[in-house]
């Protein structure tokens, strides 16, 4: 089986400015001055986003100097902060607000919240405002979905040569280019998040989150299932939570129909004041009534973990999404081809894929040579 995993580097190849780290962050800031800024979705006053990112940049500089080490509250944040320092510390003296990848700002947001004792729901709502501003910037008024028109025939033929294609991008360029299903392992602009899907299992529970929400279809992509967070471990949890929930609900529903004690317990849960407990009870009873009902899993991470044969990795930075590389390193592969931009990337990939590296199953190919070949007539 031939597998391909692509990241934002592919988009950058066809628009070297608009989808770079610098331009995405810059566009977030510029969007705050637009008259048509979707304040009804993101934040009531757009300037608050701009001001907050500016504050986070100042705190990011402090984090690089070690002043936030004491405010990490789990191993995932410790690892993320270490990676953050590794990536940016050498540039501290010249660092600009647009140099820091936007998902890294989520880390600083969480650390700032820990430092100043800001809890949920405020911490969550602030992060969601950042998230939707980020998606608005990446979508770029729909221009991001037009890049495939620039693909050469040779590149399209290359894409069509794979049995499975995985992407961390939210856009539809490769979907349109090859005309078959592409696995968006971090979400897709065209896939609505379960909380905004009127038909989802989640919205069939009594406290359906979609109640009272007026979804603006002009900004459908802001309601998508796109994952954005600083930590691969957090992304992995979000990727797997639906399969975990389905497994638990299925087992409880089976026990409900066969065990009177379980049935009595579940019936009592729905009377609880705790919403989580009550929802669990309602979910089990719904599953009993409709066995085909499931929490929808749109991320295809299980499919990625079960790949075999060969994989090409194109346009994916080794500095983020460590959970992806961990899954690849555990897969039954006989070859991995990584298209690199710098030797530094090769060193990091060897570190992230220790099993494949020890077996000498990784081939490193300069990405400039790859694109030169794709552009040949």
N, C-alpha and C positions, 0 to 999 in steps of 0.2 A: 504494500500500500504506500502511495506517495501522499504526503501531507504537507501543507503549507501554513505557516503562521505569519501574519503580517501586522505591522503597527503603523504609527503615524508617519514614520519615515517615508512610506509610499506616497502619502498625500504631499509631503514636503517636496518630494522629487518633482511633482507636477505643479506645485506652487510653492516656490522656495521661500516666500515671504509670509503669506497669509496664515499658515498653519504651524509656524515655528513657535517655540515656547515664548519668545519675546513678543511676537505679534498677537498671540492669543491673549496674553495678559494685557497688552496695550489696548487691544480691542475691548476687553472688559471695561477698562477705565474710560475709553472713549464712548462706549455705549451708554454710560451713565449720563452723558450730555445730550443724548438723542431725545427729540420730542416724542418719538413713538416708543420710548423705553417701556416695556410691559410691567409697569409698577404694580398692576393688579395681580401679578403672579409672583414677582420676585421680591420687591420691597416697596413700601409706600413712597419713600423718598430715595431716589436713585443715588444721591450724593453719599448716603450712608455706606453703600458698597465701596465706593471709591475711598472714602475716608478710612474705612476699616482695613482695606487691603494695604493702604499706606501705613497704618499702625502695625499691621502684621509684619510688614517688611522691616520696620525698625526693630521689632522683637526678634525677627529671624536673625538679624545681625548679632543680637545678644545671645541667641541660642548657639550660633556658631562659635561663640567665645566661651561657652560652657555655663552660661548663667541660667539655663533652663534644665540642666541635668537632673536637678532634684525634683522637678515637677512631672517627670514621667511616672505613670501609675500602673504600667504593665510591661511585660517583656516585648510586646509588639511595638510600643512607643519607644522603648530603649533601642530596639533594632532600627526603627525608622529614623530616630535622631542620629544614631551612629552613621547610617547611610547618608543622611542629609549633610552631616559634617564632612564626610568623605568626598561628597560631590562638590561642595561649595567652599570649603574652608580656604583653599589656596587662592580663591578669587575675592576674599573678604574686602581687601582694600579698594577694589574697583567694582564691587557688586552693585547692580542696579535693580530696581524693583521688578523689571521685566526679565531679569536673568533667572529668576527662580520659577521653576515649573509650578503651575497653579495647584496641582494636587499636593505639592509640598506645603503650600499655604494652609492646607487642612491640618497638617501636623502642628504648625505653629498656632493655629486657632485652638486646637485641643490643649496644647501646653499653656496658652494664655488663660484659657478657661480654668485649668487646674490651679494656676498661680493665683487667680483672683476669685477663686471659689464660685465660678459661674456654672450652674447646673442645668440639666434639662428641666423644662422644655426650651429655655433660652438658648442653650448651647446648640441644640438640634435646629431650632428655627434659624439661627444665624448661619449654621452650616448649609441649610437648605437654600437660603438666599444666595450664598456663595456658589452653590452647585448650579442653580438655575442661571445665574449670571455667566458661569463658565460654559454651560451648554449653549446659551444664546451666542456667545462669542465663537464657539467652534462651528455652529450651524452657519454663521456668517450670511444670514439672509438667504440661505439655500444654495449659496455658491459652492459649498463643500461637496454637494452631491453632483456637481457638474464636471468634476475632475476626470472622470473616466473617458470623456470625449477626447482627451489628449493622449490616451493610451495608444501605443503603437500596436500594430497587428501582431508583432513578434511578442510583445508583452502579454497581450490577450491570449495568444496561443500557449505561452508559458503557463499562465493561470489555468487554462483549460486542461493542462496536462496532469493536474493533481486530482486525486480521488476525493480528498477532503481539504477544505480551506477554512482556517480559523482566523479571526481578526479581533483585535482589541479596539478597532475603530467603530464609531457609532454611525457612520455614513453608509450609503448604499452603492458606492462606486464599483466595487468588485462584484456585488450582486448583479448590477446592470451589465457589467462587462462580460460575465461568463454565463448569465442566464440560468443559474441553478442555485440551490440553497447554500448560503454561506453561514458559518456558525459564528455569531457575534458573542464572544465569551464574556464581554463586559457590557452587553446591552446594545440596543439599536434604536435610533431615533424613531423608527416606524413601529416599535413595539411599546405599547403603553404599559406603564408600571401597574402592578396588580391593584394598588390602592386607588387608581383612577379608572380601572376597568369595571364597568357596572356589572359584568357577568362573572367576575372572579369569585372564587370561594371566599376570599376575605370580605368581599362586599355583600355576601349573603348572610353574614353574621349581624346580629341586632345593632351593633355600633358601627355599621359600615362607614369607613372613613370618607367615602365618596359623597355621603350625604352632606348637602349644603355646599358642595364644591361645584362651581360653574366652570366646566372645562372649556377653555377658549381654543377651538380647533385651529385658529390662525397660528397658534404657538404649540401645536401638538407635540413637538419635539421636547418641550420643557416638561411634559408629563410622561416622558419615556422612562424605560427601565435602565437607562445609562448609569453605570456604577462610577462613582468618583470618590476616592478616598486616598489618603497618603500611604496606606499600609496594605501590603499584599495579604497579610493574615486576615484583615478585616474584609477585604474583597472575597477571599476564599470562603469566609464564613457566610457572606451574603450569597455567594454562588451556591453553596451547599444547603442553606437553610430550608429551601423548599423540599428537597428530597428527604431531609431529616424530618420535617413536619409531616410529609405524606406517610412516611414509614411509621411514625408515632401514632398518627390518627387512624391509620389502617389497623394497627394492632389493637388500639383501644376500642375501635368499632367492633372488631371481631370478639373481643372480650365482653363488650357490652351485651352482645346478643347471646352469649353462652354462660355468663357468670353473673349471678344475681347481685353479688357484693359489688362488683364493678359497676353494674347498672345503677345501683342505689347511690354509689359515690358520684357517678357522672351526673345523675339527676340532681344531686345536691349542689354540684358545682355552679349550675346556672343561677342559683339563688344567692351566690356569693357577691359581696360588694366589690371584691377585687376583679377588675375587668379581665385580666389575663386568665384567671381561673374560670370565670363565667364564659368567656369566649371558647376556652378549651371544651367546656361542657357542650355548648351549642354546636361546635364544630364536629364533635363525636356523634351527636344525634343527627346532624345533617348528613354525615358520612354513612350512617346506618340506613337512613332513608334513601340516599342516593349514592350507592357504592362507587359509581364512576367519577364522583366529584373529587377533584384534587387541587392542591395548590400548584399553580402553573410554574414550571421551571423553564425559563427561556434562555439560559446561559450556556448550556451544552458543555459544562466543565467536565462532567463524567465522560463525555465522548472524547475530550482531549486527553484525559488521563488513561484512556484505553487505546490510544493510537499504537500502531506497530509499523514496522518497515523503515521508512525514511521520512525525515522532516526537513524542510527548508525554513529558515527564520529570516525574514526580510523586513527591515525598517522598524525593528523593535529594540528599544533601548534596554540595556542590561541593568539600568539603575532603578527601575521600577518593576513592580509586578513579580516579585521573587517567587510567589506561589506558582506562577506559570512555569518557570524554569525548574522548580522542584518537581512538578508533575511530569515534565518532559524527561527529566533525569531518571525517573522511576519507570518510564514507559519501555516497552519491548521494542527497542530501536536498533537497527544495524548501522545507521548513519544519520548524522545531523550536520547540515550545512548552514553556517552562520555567515551572513553577509555583513561585514564590519566596515565601519567608517574610520576607526582608529585602533592602534595596537592596544590602547587602554581598554577598549571594549573586548578585545580577545582575551585579555587577562581576566577581566571580570566574568566573562562567559565560562572560562575554564574553572573559575571558582564556583560559579552557580551550577555547573553541570559536572560535578566531580566524578560520577560514575562513568559517564560517556567520555570524559577527558582521560581517565585512567585507562580506559580500553582503546584509546586513540580512535574514537568514532566521530570526532568533531573535525569537520573541514572548514577552515576559515577562508573566505573569498572576499577580496576588496569589493565593496559595493559600487565603487566608481566603475570598475571593470564590468560588473553586471549590467549597470544602466547603459554603459557605452555599447554593450552587445545588444541590448534591447532596442537601442535607437538605430541600429544598422538597418539599412534598407535591403 
